[in-house]
Amino acid sequence: QTISIAKAGITTVLNSRTSVLAAANPPSGRYDDLKTAQDNIDLQTTILSRFDMIFIVKDIRMFSQDKEIAKHIVNVHASAGASSGDPRSTKEDSWLRRYIHYCRTACHPRLSESAASALQQRYVTIRQDMRRQANETGEATAIPITVRQLEAIVRLSESLARMRLSQVASENDVKEAYRLFENSTLDAAKSGINQHINLTPEMTLAETQIKRRMGIGS
């Protein structure tokens, strides 16, 4: 991919040789289900639109889940010293790296005609749903669905085909790419409260006092 830069009178296009995996916390330190996704994410839409997939990960208090996480963390620290002295050979240790390298160099898939048609139709449908949601709530979604998201789904579809060492991205790859997109970015865009309530001054004051006394998420 490439990155366009226009700063201080300099206009250029630079090659991007890496992917970016970023993580961030909400402004209040904890995701508030009583706020919209826009308030919880609190990032400019121009930044959010550049990510192919956006996941909202909540810290839900569950005994079984907390137990599994604690067990995993303890095991990681307990086996840290043992992993450093592992005598496995480089050949055995880097099989996944070699496989990924082979996929990148030997496989360059392109969309089939049916996959391209399905891709266009689903993109138009998503845009219509987002437009209807904006009309109902009176505000745009936290994560705009633009041509960049269409390009992201194309990249996901081609990546799925490349994992199978296929030179053609089929309609099934497009369906799976949309499933991933819907469970990440679209789900993040629709999370939170998306309806407006006309509050009177008394209700606003009461809401402020309640928020001061109640914890986030309670």
N, C-alpha and C positions, 0 to 999 in steps of 0.2 A: 504494500500500500504506500501511499504518499501523503505528505502533510504540506499544505500550502501555508506560507508565512508572508504576511504583509505588515512589516513593522519598521518604523523610522525611515520610511522611504525605500526600504529594501523589499522587493517582491521576488520570491523564489519558491521552488518546490523541492522538498527534501524527501529522500527515500526513508521509509519506516521499516526497520529490520527487526522489530520486536513487537510482541503483544503486551498489552497493559492489563494487569489484574489489580484492581484497586478495591479498598475497603474503607468504609467511613461510618462514623456513629451519628445518630440524630443530634440536633442542636441541644436537646435537653438531656442527652446521654442515654435515653431509653425511648424506644418506639412507643408513641402515644396513639392508641387506637381511636381516640376521640378527635384526632386531628386528621386533616387530609394528607395524602401522600406528598403534596407540594410543601406543606409545612414541615413534615418529618424529614424529607430529603434535603430541602433547603439548599439546592444547588441550581445554578443557572441552567435553563433548558438547552442553551447552546452547548453546554458541557455534557449533559445527560444524553443528548441525541447522538453523541459520538461513540457511545458504548453499544456493542452488539447485543449484549444481554445484561439485564439488571435484575438482581435478586434481592428481596427483602428477607433478612434472616432475623427472626425474633427469638428472644430468650424466654421461652415458655417454661414455667416451673412445673415439671413433671417428675415424679419420683423415679420412674424407670429410666427416663431419658437422662436425668441428672446422674444416676448411678452409672450408666454406660459411659458418659462423658468423663466422670471422675476416674473410672477404671482405665479408660484409654490414656488419660493424662498421666496417671501414676505409672502405667506400663511403659510409656514413652520415656519417662525419666529413669525408670528402673533398668531399662535395657539400653540406655544411651551408651554406656561404656562397652557393652558387649558388641554393639554394631560397629564400633570403630575398629575392633580387632578382627573383623570377619575376613577370613583368608580367601574369599571367593575371587576367581579370576576376573579380569576386565571383560573378557568375552561373555561370561555369564552375567555380569553385572550390568551390561549396557545393551541388552537385547532390545529393550523397548526404545532406546535412543536410536539404534540402527534401523528399527522398523519405521519409526517416524521419519527418519532421514530418507529412507527408501520411498515412502509414500509421497514425500514432498518432491523428490527428484524424478521419480518414474511415473507418477500419476498426475495428470492435469485434466480433471473432469470438466465437462461443460453441460449445461442444462439441455435436456431433450425438449422436443416441441411440446409434448403434453405437460412436462414439468413447468416449462415457461408459461404456458397458458394457465395452469393451476396457480402459479405464483402470482400472476397479474390479478386474477380473480379474487384471491384471498386478500391481497393488499388493498384492493378497492373496497372490499367488504369491511376490513378493519378501519379504513379511513372513514367510511360512512358511520360505523359504530361510534368512533371517537367524536365525530361531528355531532351526532345525535346526543351523546353524553354531555358535550359542551353546551349544547342548546338547553338541555334540561337543568343543568347545574348553574349555568350562567358564567362559567369560567373554563378555561382550557385545562387539559390534563397536565399533570406534573411532567410527564414524559411525552413530548410530541411525537406522533407517528409520521415520519417524513420519508423522503427517498432514501435517506441514510439507513433507515430501518429495513427498507426493501433490499438494499445492498447487503445489509447484515444477514438477512434470510438467505440471500443467494450464496453468501460465503458459508453459512451453516450447511446448506444443501450440498455444496461442492465438497465441504469437509467430510460430510457423512459418506459421500461417494468415494472420496479418497481413502477413507478408513477401510473400505471394502476393496480397495485397489481397482476400482471401476473408473473407466474413462468417461462415463455418462452418468449424470445426476438424474435419477428417475423421479417419477411423481411421488413415490414412497419417501424418497429423501426430502422432497419439499414438504410433505405432510409431517414428517418427523421434525424438520426444522421449524415449522409453524407451531408444533406442539411445544418444543423447547422455548420458542419465543413467547407463546401465550402463557407458559408457566413461569416466565421470568419477567420480561419487560412489561407485557400487557397486564399481568397480575399486579405488578408494582404500581402501574399507572392507575389502576382501579381501586387500590387499597385505600382504607380510611373512609371517612365520611365525605360523600360527594354531593350532599344536598344542603341547601341553605335554609336556615331558620331565621325568620325575622324576629330578632330579639328586641324587647322594649328596654329602656334604660334600667328599669328595676331588674329585669332578667339578666342583663349584662353584669350588673353589680353582684347579683346572687351567684352567677357563674364564676366570677373572679374570686369571690370569697370561698366558694366550694373548692376551686382548684388549689387555693393556698393550703387547704386543710386535708386534701386527698392526694395520695400518691399517684404517680403516673401509671395508668393501666388498671387502677382500682375501680 
